[in-house]
Amino acid sequence: MVKFLLYLFESGLCLSILLLVYIFFFRKETYFRFNRIYLISIMFFSLTIPIVHVSFNVSSTHKFESPFKEIGKFRSYYEQLIAMTDPEYLYSQNNQNNSGFEEFDFYSYSNTLKSEENIKNSAIETRYELQSTKNIKISIAQLLLITYIIGVIVFLSRILILFKWVYKTISNNIVEYRNDVKLIKVNENLPPFSFLGYVFLNKNIVSSNKSDQVLAHEKVHIIQKHSVDLLLAHFLTIFQWFNPLVWILQKAIKTNHEYIADSEVVRKGYNLFDYQELLLNQFISIPSVELVNNFNLISIKKRITMMNKIKSGFKAKLKAFLIIPFAIITFLLFANLTVNGPSKVLKNFSFFENQNNVKQVKGLWKNETKDTYGYLIKFTKNKFSLLEDLVKLKEYDYKIKDNNIVLNVPNGEPIELKFQITNNKIKIWWNDSNSSEFTKTDFENSLDIFLADKNLKITPPTVKNYKKLERPELCLFVGIHENKVIVQNQTGEFADLEKLILEEKSKFNQLDLNIVTIQLAVDENTAMKQVSVLYEILRRNNLLKVGFVCYPDDNTTNLYPPTAFTRKLPPMDVEKITIEDLPAMSIKYFEIDATNSANTPEKIKPKLTKFIAESEKYIKCLVFNNSTTYKNYTEYNDMVWTVIFEFRNQYALEKYNIEYESLGKKLQKEVRKKYPIILSQKNTDEDEYEK
């Protein structure tokens, strides 16, 4: 809507500039055919220039920078004013983490807990945005568009009525062929006029001795198809009815038609004074017909003056060259131009084109070229995210300005990165010599791309509590989907799982084996039977650290390093403790039954919270079976961590007046000792074991 208003404005302004050139330099000259071509041409030129995009290459962009900048400023003045008519058009941190595993549980960092003040501010801002949206019932842009459409309907109806009148006049009168034209004799007291192939004359004029001169005049209009010019002009006035100069253009075209017809009549040998006398006799107070070429439509004085005027000489004709600079000026002002240099791209696009660029860049882009900087980039409405590799993430507020991505660096100067979009590719220059080309993807987050690179089409569960796996070189990827497995980049049947794991394990440095993490990717609908088998394989081979690949629930549509909630499995030789042994050790026991469909994490959470609050030493056991879904399993694990984290955070605030995540490692260890997780698990369909 706003872009259409801009197009109306720019095409109207372009037309007005070129028409003023005609009024000041060509209107009084006698080269009528040139004037006719010029007036018709500027209609097409004005309508097409604002939508033209021209791109060309140069060896150096230096000499173009200043003029392009000034043109951009000029365009931005009126573009921003137009954009302000529609508020909706303008409505345009890295997660910190801890590392390490806790014995017999999973450990993660969650940044979902916000301070009470931030939550209140967020809620207030949301309510304000919603309230503002409701209050704005109609924008100025919508009002302008409605007014414009009403005007179009009115003037279009007016033309259609004239068409109907002409058609009715032809139908209700006799058609006579004279001098190779179709002559319509009318009874109405109308001035002579022509339309398309018809000449309309009053019966009294037809019978007079002056009819030949009148027919000769109207025949010129017919032969040179002046009606086509008028139809184009009328449709332009419908399209830009609000522009006063478009009506002047229509009148100028009619006037020039009369000059052409008059000169042709005189050139054919009719006596000049007799013809001028005829014009004076016909100049009576009769309403003219707007749609057609009227014999005495314009001022007789002007027509007679032009007939008596000496024809424009060579010097006057030289003024035609003025078209060139003005055409260039309007082209530079209103066409969209791109100049491609060796290390810079210039555009005269300003505010609106920058908005278009923002829309174009939005999305997630993947670097498809080797040995260039950056793995993934993503643009949202006002955030630019860069995943340098699988781990390092940078994020900036940004805006698009003069074909540059302007990054807002905290406590530093803004950084401008030149970019260029071609189809579904974006090229970004990090400096004058180094650039990267990214291809747009259909993904919303980096995890989906990571899994796609592994040829694994699964949907991992979404969790609140997660950590970043910051050392991918020490991760052994295991993907399970139905009966297929992927270990690192090897694929096989589920029965091959242990063999593949051992093959990949042997490739790690022996000194690093105790810190290797299994990066486990499983579809959320997978039954826990397969996961339980994997657990046993990992325990047998002393691969005890497991990171369950997941979507972070507060960051599901952005870039982030591979995330997981983590758990350390018990070794095979761990000392087993039965439930009966717990009372003697003053340990309370809480069972979380995931096999009972009546239970949900939401229902269990308050009970678990009460249990921990009343227990100094405790152990929790998650009970599931082979048919329990992986999603259900992770939801219960996530719920347990959420409860424990709430206790840890509360304790840290009470004792140190600092949130748990902000404490140093030593103090965090103290808090963890106060509120450990100690989450055991039991598969009721397998051999029971305690841990």
LUMKOL-600573 format. One line per 10 residues: for each residue x, y, z of C-alpha. Coordinates in steps of 0.05 Angstrom, whole numbers, plus 5000, padded with zeros to 4 digits. Example, Ala and Ser with C-alpha at 12.3 -4.5 7.8 and 13.67 -1.06 7.14 Angstrom:
<koltors>
5246,4910,5156 ~ 5273,4979,5143
</koltors>
This chain:
<koltors>
5000,5000,5000 ~ 5054,5050,5020 ~ 5097,5029,4961 ~ 5039,5041,4914 ~ 5030,5111,4943 ~ 5104,5122,4932 ~ 5098,5099,4860 ~ 5040,5147,4848 ~ 5081,5204,4878 ~ 5145,5189,4839
5110,5178,4772 ~ 5070,5241,4782 ~ 5132,5281,4801 ~ 5170,5254,4741 ~ 5112,5272,4695 ~ 5107,5342,4724 ~ 5181,5357,4714 ~ 5180,5335,4641 ~ 5115,5371,4627 ~ 5143,5436,4655
5200,5428,4605 ~ 5147,5427,4550 ~ 5110,5487,4578 ~ 5172,5530,4586 ~ 5211,5510,4523 ~ 5168,5476,4470 ~ 5096,5498,4478 ~ 5101,5560,4433 ~ 5143,5528,4379 ~ 5113,5504,4313
5145,5435,4309 ~ 5078,5403,4327 ~ 5096,5331,4309 ~ 5156,5334,4354 ~ 5113,5361,4410 ~ 5063,5306,4400 ~ 5117,5252,4405 ~ 5145,5286,4466 ~ 5079,5292,4503 ~ 5061,5219,4490
5131,5195,4508 ~ 5133,5229,4576 ~ 5069,5192,4596 ~ 5103,5124,4585 ~ 5170,5149,4612 ~ 5139,5174,4676 ~ 5100,5110,4689 ~ 5159,5063,4677 ~ 5220,5099,4706 ~ 5201,5090,4780
5198,5014,4771 ~ 5261,5008,4728 ~ 5323,4976,4759 ~ 5388,4985,4721 ~ 5454,4954,4743 ~ 5522,4967,4711 ~ 5595,4953,4727 ~ 5650,5005,4734 ~ 5725,5001,4748 ~ 5719,5050,4806
5660,5074,4847 ~ 5695,5134,4877 ~ 5667,5187,4830 ~ 5596,5159,4838 ~ 5593,5159,4914 ~ 5577,5232,4926 ~ 5521,5240,4874 ~ 5489,5174,4895 ~ 5490,5196,4967 ~ 5456,5262,4950
5403,5228,4908 ~ 5390,5180,4965 ~ 5380,5240,5012 ~ 5332,5273,4964 ~ 5290,5209,4956 ~ 5291,5195,5031 ~ 5257,5262,5046 ~ 5192,5245,5012 ~ 5197,5170,5022 ~ 5199,5176,5097
5140,5224,5096 ~ 5100,5174,5055 ~ 5122,5116,5100 ~ 5099,5155,5162 ~ 5027,5150,5136 ~ 5028,5076,5154 ~ 5057,5059,5223 ~ 5054,4985,5209 ~ 5102,4993,5151 ~ 5154,5025,5197
5145,4973,5251 ~ 5208,4948,5235 ~ 5449,4761,5479 ~ 5486,4708,5472 ~ 5467,4655,5524 ~ 5518,4650,5579 ~ 5532,4580,5602 ~ 5568,4536,5651 ~ 5606,4473,5635 ~ 5612,4406,5668
5569,4347,5687 ~ 5539,4330,5754 ~ 5545,4260,5778 ~ 5484,4217,5764 ~ 5444,4274,5734 ~ 5441,4323,5678 ~ 5469,4393,5685 ~ 5450,4453,5644 ~ 5443,4526,5642 ~ 5377,4560,5631
5369,4633,5614 ~ 5294,4632,5615 ~ 5288,4660,5686 ~ 5283,4735,5683 ~ 5282,4785,5737 ~ 5215,4806,5762 ~ 5227,4877,5737 ~ 5244,4852,5667 ~ 5182,4809,5665 ~ 5138,4867,5687
5170,4913,5635 ~ 5161,4861,5581 ~ 5089,4852,5599 ~ 5077,4927,5600 ~ 5109,4935,5531 ~ 5068,4878,5503 ~ 5004,4907,5530 ~ 5022,4975,5503 ~ 5037,4947,5433 ~ 4971,4909,5433
4933,4970,5458 ~ 4966,5014,5406 ~ 4948,4965,5351 ~ 4875,4964,5373 ~ 4871,5040,5377 ~ 4897,5050,5305 ~ 4834,5032,5267 ~ 4855,5064,5201 ~ 4921,5094,5180 ~ 4932,5156,5139
4958,5112,5083 ~ 4893,5072,5083 ~ 4853,5137,5083 ~ 4894,5164,5024 ~ 4885,5099,4986 ~ 4810,5098,4998 ~ 4806,5171,4974 ~ 4848,5153,4913 ~ 4804,5094,4895 ~ 4741,5136,4902
4771,5187,4854 ~ 4790,5133,4804 ~ 4720,5105,4806 ~ 4689,5174,4796 ~ 4733,5193,4737 ~ 4729,5124,4706 ~ 4653,5127,4710 ~ 4655,5195,4677 ~ 4694,5168,4618 ~ 4649,5107,4612
4589,5153,4609 ~ 4621,5191,4552 ~ 4636,5126,4516 ~ 4564,5107,4524 ~ 4541,5175,4498 ~ 4586,5169,4436 ~ 4561,5099,4422 ~ 4489,5121,4430 ~ 4500,5180,4383 ~ 4528,5134,4330
4471,5084,4338 ~ 4416,5137,4335 ~ 4440,5173,4273 ~ 4453,5156,4200 ~ 4525,5140,4180 ~ 4546,5172,4114 ~ 4613,5161,4079 ~ 4645,5225,4053 ~ 4718,5238,4035 ~ 4737,5170,4063
4709,5184,4131 ~ 4647,5161,4168 ~ 4603,5222,4176 ~ 4551,5224,4231 ~ 4498,5278,4221 ~ 4471,5300,4289 ~ 4413,5343,4307 ~ 4443,5368,4372 ~ 4474,5436,4373 ~ 4545,5409,4381
4612,5433,4353 ~ 4643,5389,4300 ~ 4685,5333,4329 ~ 4718,5267,4311 ~ 4728,5203,4350 ~ 4766,5143,4323 ~ 4741,5135,4251 ~ 4678,5179,4258 ~ 4665,5252,4245 ~ 4605,5284,4280
4575,5345,4247 ~ 4512,5385,4258 ~ 4464,5378,4199 ~ 4468,5453,4186 ~ 4544,5450,4178 ~ 4539,5390,4131 ~ 4495,5429,4084 ~ 4538,5492,4084 ~ 4594,5508,4035 ~ 4645,5505,4090
4636,5432,4107 ~ 4696,5411,4064 ~ 4743,5451,4107 ~ 4713,5422,4171 ~ 4718,5352,4143 ~ 4789,5363,4122 ~ 4806,5386,4192 ~ 4773,5326,4225 ~ 4802,5278,4175 ~ 4871,5297,4199
4852,5276,4269 ~ 4827,5209,4242 ~ 4886,5194,4197 ~ 4938,5211,4250 ~ 4897,5173,4303 ~ 4894,5230,4352 ~ 4838,5195,4389 ~ 4889,5143,4412 ~ 4931,5198,4443 ~ 4869,5226,4478
4849,5158,4505 ~ 4918,5148,4534 ~ 4916,5217,4564 ~ 4847,5204,4594 ~ 4868,5139,4625 ~ 4929,5174,4654 ~ 4884,5227,4684 ~ 4842,5172,4716 ~ 4905,5140,4744 ~ 4933,5207,4770
4870,5248,4778 ~ 4899,5282,4839 ~ 4957,5313,4800 ~ 4936,5381,4770 ~ 4991,5377,4718 ~ 4963,5314,4688 ~ 4901,5353,4669 ~ 4945,5406,4638 ~ 4979,5350,4599 ~ 4913,5327,4572
4895,5397,4550 ~ 4965,5406,4519 ~ 4955,5343,4477 ~ 4887,5367,4452 ~ 4915,5436,4436 ~ 4973,5406,4398 ~ 4925,5362,4358 ~ 4887,5424,4336 ~ 4952,5458,4315 ~ 4970,5397,4274
4902,5394,4240 ~ 4901,5469,4226 ~ 4970,5467,4194 ~ 4951,5407,4151 ~ 4887,5442,4126 ~ 4926,5504,4107 ~ 4981,5462,4075 ~ 4930,5427,4031 ~ 4913,5493,3997 ~ 4853,5519,4035
4853,5595,4039 ~ 4882,5616,4106 ~ 4835,5675,4116 ~ 4773,5635,4096 ~ 4793,5580,4144 ~ 4805,5630,4201 ~ 4738,5662,4186 ~ 4706,5593,4192 ~ 4738,5584,4260 ~ 4711,5650,4284
4642,5633,4259 ~ 4644,5567,4295 ~ 4668,5597,4360 ~ 4601,5598,4395 ~ 4580,5581,4466 ~ 4569,5507,4456 ~ 4594,5458,4508 ~ 4651,5417,4482 ~ 4657,5341,4487 ~ 4717,5323,4531
4733,5254,4503 ~ 4740,5275,4430 ~ 4776,5324,4384 ~ 4732,5385,4378 ~ 4737,5432,4319 ~ 4734,5494,4362 ~ 4754,5465,4429 ~ 4811,5511,4446 ~ 4818,5586,4442 ~ 4809,5609,4371
4857,5666,4385 ~ 4913,5617,4401 ~ 4900,5575,4340 ~ 4898,5635,4294 ~ 4961,5663,4326 ~ 4997,5597,4316 ~ 4975,5593,4242 ~ 5002,5662,4230 ~ 5067,5649,4267 ~ 5131,5641,4229
5154,5569,4232 ~ 5207,5554,4284 ~ 5276,5558,4255 ~ 5338,5516,4267 ~ 5357,5553,4331 ~ 5289,5539,4360 ~ 5295,5466,4341 ~ 5361,5462,4379 ~ 5320,5468,4443 ~ 5298,5397,4430
5365,5376,4458 ~ 5342,5401,4526 ~ 5304,5335,4530 ~ 5369,5297,4541 ~ 5393,5330,4607 ~ 5323,5331,4636 ~ 5311,5259,4617 ~ 5377,5240,4650 ~ 5359,5279,4712 ~ 5292,5246,4721
5323,5178,4705 ~ 5376,5187,4759 ~ 5326,5213,4809 ~ 5271,5162,4802 ~ 5300,5099,4771 ~ 5333,5047,4816 ~ 5406,5045,4799 ~ 5462,4998,4821 ~ 5535,5011,4807 ~ 5580,4950,4818
5653,4965,4833 ~ 5711,4919,4851 ~ 5701,4927,4926 ~ 5638,4967,4933 ~ 5566,4970,4909 ~ 5529,5036,4905 ~ 5454,5045,4900 ~ 5410,5107,4897 ~ 5358,5067,4935 ~ 5340,5102,4998
5289,5092,5053 ~ 5239,5047,5018 ~ 5292,5005,4983 ~ 5326,4996,5050 ~ 5261,4970,5077 ~ 5257,4922,5019 ~ 5328,4900,5033 ~ 5309,4886,5105 ~ 5253,4842,5079 ~ 5299,4808,5030
5354,4792,5079 ~ 5307,4764,5132 ~ 5318,4690,5142 ~ 5373,4640,5154 ~ 5432,4635,5105 ~ 5485,4581,5100 ~ 5556,4589,5075 ~ 5564,4541,5017 ~ 5636,4561,5000 ~ 5697,4531,5033
5751,4570,5069 ~ 5710,4633,5077 ~ 5688,4665,5141 ~ 5622,4646,5175 ~ 5581,4583,5179 ~ 5510,4610,5185 ~ 5479,4679,5188 ~ 5408,4699,5205 ~ 5371,4764,5199 ~ 5308,4778,5239
5271,4844,5242 ~ 5327,4879,5279 ~ 5378,4826,5299 ~ 5437,4800,5259 ~ 5465,4733,5283 ~ 5530,4702,5259 ~ 5551,4632,5276 ~ 5625,4634,5259 ~ 5630,4558,5266 ~ 5591,4507,5305
5605,4543,5371 ~ 5622,4617,5365 ~ 5561,4661,5361 ~ 5558,4736,5351 ~ 5495,4779,5352 ~ 5484,4852,5336 ~ 5427,4900,5327 ~ 5429,4923,5255 ~ 5397,4966,5202 ~ 5403,4971,5127
5431,5036,5100 ~ 5458,5053,5031 ~ 5466,4980,5013 ~ 5506,4967,5076 ~ 5490,4926,5137 ~ 5504,4973,5195 ~ 5519,4934,5259 ~ 5510,4968,5326 ~ 5571,4949,5367 ~ 5562,4959,5443
5610,5011,5468 ~ 5641,5018,5399 ~ 5634,5050,5332 ~ 5581,5021,5284 ~ 5608,4972,5233 ~ 5586,4976,5161 ~ 5588,4913,5119 ~ 5574,4918,5044 ~ 5527,4866,5017 ~ 5493,4846,4953
5433,4801,4942 ~ 5423,4761,4878 ~ 5364,4714,4876 ~ 5372,4668,4937 ~ 5444,4686,4951 ~ 5474,4742,4993 ~ 5547,4764,4989 ~ 5577,4800,5048 ~ 5644,4835,5047 ~ 5680,4830,5115
5733,4878,5088 ~ 5755,4904,5020 ~ 5784,4838,4998 ~ 5749,4782,5037 ~ 5676,4763,5027 ~ 5630,4704,5038 ~ 5570,4681,4997 ~ 5511,4651,5034 ~ 5452,4613,5005 ~ 5383,4624,5035
5352,4563,5068 ~ 5282,4543,5088 ~ 5304,4529,5159 ~ 5289,4572,5220 ~ 5345,4551,5266 ~ 5416,4525,5265 ~ 5398,4458,5297 ~ 5355,4438,5238 ~ 5412,4453,5190 ~ 5461,4415,5234
5415,4354,5232 ~ 5403,4362,5157 ~ 5478,4361,5147 ~ 5478,4294,5182 ~ 5422,4270,5136 ~ 5378,4261,5197 ~ 5305,4281,5190 ~ 5280,4282,5261 ~ 5246,4329,5310 ~ 5284,4331,5376
5247,4350,5440 ~ 5244,4421,5466 ~ 5270,4435,5536 ~ 5277,4495,5582 ~ 5344,4474,5612 ~ 5402,4463,5566 ~ 5475,4477,5556 ~ 5518,4490,5495 ~ 5565,4436,5472 ~ 5624,4481,5463
5676,4430,5442 ~ 5648,4394,5381 ~ 5716,4361,5370 ~ 5704,4322,5435 ~ 5632,4302,5416 ~ 5615,4234,5386 ~ 5551,4244,5347 ~ 5499,4188,5351 ~ 5433,4195,5315 ~ 5375,4146,5320
5316,4146,5273 ~ 5272,4085,5270 ~ 5319,4026,5256 ~ 5374,4069,5225 ~ 5432,4099,5262 ~ 5485,4151,5246 ~ 5550,4152,5285 ~ 5592,4212,5266 ~ 5584,4207,5190 ~ 5574,4131,5186
5505,4102,5176 ~ 5480,4033,5191 ~ 5426,3990,5221 ~ 5409,3994,5295 ~ 5442,3927,5305 ~ 5508,3958,5282 ~ 5505,4013,5334 ~ 5558,3987,5383 ~ 5606,3968,5327 ~ 5601,4038,5297
5610,4072,5365 ~ 5673,4031,5379 ~ 5702,4049,5311 ~ 5692,4123,5322 ~ 5715,4119,5395 ~ 5782,4091,5372 ~ 5795,4155,5332 ~ 5797,4199,5395 ~ 5860,4215,5433 ~ 5865,4166,5491
5877,4224,5538 ~ 5810,4255,5519 ~ 5765,4194,5525 ~ 5743,4210,5595 ~ 5714,4277,5572 ~ 5683,4254,5505 ~ 5609,4270,5503 ~ 5558,4229,5465 ~ 5518,4279,5425 ~ 5453,4241,5421
5399,4261,5370 ~ 5334,4223,5375 ~ 5265,4239,5348 ~ 5217,4258,5403 ~ 5168,4203,5383 ~ 5220,4147,5389 ~ 5205,4093,5441 ~ 5253,4090,5500 ~ 5269,4017,5484 ~ 5323,4038,5434
5350,4092,5481 ~ 5356,4041,5537 ~ 5396,3995,5492 ~ 5442,4054,5476 ~ 5451,4068,5550 ~ 5476,3998,5562 ~ 5524,4002,5503 ~ 5552,4068,5529 ~ 5560,4041,5599 ~ 5596,3979,5575
5645,4022,5536 ~ 5654,4074,5591 ~ 5624,4131,5550 ~ 5583,4161,5606 ~ 5573,4233,5587 ~ 5510,4242,5544 ~ 5484,4307,5514 ~ 5412,4300,5491 ~ 5406,4344,5429 ~ 5345,4389,5438
5312,4454,5418 ~ 5320,4508,5470 ~ 5249,4532,5484 ~ 5270,4605,5488 ~ 5310,4604,5423 ~ 5277,4557,5374 ~ 5281,4603,5314 ~ 5351,4631,5320 ~ 5423,4612,5313 ~ 5459,4577,5369
5514,4525,5378 ~ 5489,4453,5386 ~ 5450,4450,5450 ~ 5433,4392,5495 ~ 5411,4375,5565 ~ 5465,4332,5594 ~ 5468,4271,5638 ~ 5524,4228,5665 ~ 5508,4154,5665 ~ 5532,4110,5722
5590,4064,5707 ~ 5578,3989,5704 ~ 5613,3977,5771 ~ 5574,4029,5810 ~ 5552,4007,5879 ~ 5478,3993,5876 ~ 5431,4017,5930 ~ 5362,3989,5939 ~ 5301,4027,5963 ~ 5303,3987,6027
5372,4015,6042 ~ 5350,4087,6040 ~ 5317,4096,6108 ~ 5380,4074,6144 ~ 5417,4128,6105 ~ 5365,4181,6123 ~ 5350,4189,6049 ~ 5279,4201,6026 ~ 5254,4170,5961 ~ 5209,4202,5908
5185,4163,5849 ~ 5165,4196,5784 ~ 5122,4148,5745 ~ 5124,4164,5670 ~ 5087,4101,5653 ~ 5022,4126,5684 ~ 4983,4165,5632 ~ 4947,4202,5688 ~ 5013,4235,5708 ~ 5043,4295,5673
5104,4336,5690 ~ 5057,4394,5708 ~ 5021,4351,5758 ~ 5084,4321,5788 ~ 5121,4387,5794 ~ 5084,4415,5856 ~ 5090,4348,5891 ~ 5165,4344,5877 ~ 5174,4416,5900 ~ 5140,4400,5966
5181,4336,5974 ~ 5248,4372,5964 ~ 5228,4429,6010 ~ 5214,4379,6066 ~ 5275,4333,6054 ~ 5346,4346,6073 ~ 5372,4285,6035 ~ 5333,4255,5978 ~ 5336,4214,5916 ~ 5288,4216,5857
5275,4159,5810 ~ 5245,4165,5740 ~ 5206,4103,5722 ~ 5191,4089,5649 ~ 5183,4030,5603 ~ 5201,4011,5532 ~ 5140,4044,5502 ~ 5151,4111,5537 ~ 5165,4164,5485 ~ 5232,4200,5485
5193,4266,5488 ~ 5158,4245,5552 ~ 5223,4221,5581 ~ 5258,4287,5568 ~ 5199,4328,5594 ~ 5204,4294,5662 ~ 5279,4304,5663 ~ 5270,4377,5645 ~ 5217,4386,5699 ~ 5264,4357,5752
5319,4404,5732 ~ 5271,4464,5733 ~ 5250,4448,5804 ~ 5322,4440,5828 ~ 5344,4503,5793 ~ 5289,4542,5827 ~ 5313,4518,5895 ~ 5385,4534,5877 ~ 5368,4603,5853 ~ 5326,4618,5915
5382,4594,5961 ~ 5435,4635,5924 ~ 5392,4698,5929 ~ 5378,4688,6002 ~ 5450,4673,6021 ~ 5490,4715,5972 ~ 5438,4762,5942 ~ 5462,4738,5874 ~ 5427,4691,5826 ~ 5456,4622,5821
5480,4630,5749 ~ 5521,4691,5768 ~ 5558,4657,5825 ~ 5630,4634,5818 ~ 5646,4561,5808 ~ 5664,4550,5881 ~ 5599,4579,5907 ~ 5558,4543,5853 ~ 5589,4478,5877 ~ 5566,4495,5948
5495,4508,5924 ~ 5494,4444,5883 ~ 5515,4406,5945 ~ 5456,4436,5982 ~ 5407,4418,5926 ~ 5435,4361,5884 ~ 5395,4328,5830 ~ 5410,4254,5843 ~ 5362,4229,5791 ~ 5359,4154,5785
5320,4119,5731 ~ 5288,4051,5720 ~ 5261,4017,5658 ~ 5207,3969,5683 ~ 5213,3927,5620 ~ 5288,3915,5630 ~ 5330,3887,5686 ~ 5323,3935,5743 ~ 5383,3972,5768 ~ 5391,4030,5817
5437,4088,5806
</koltors>
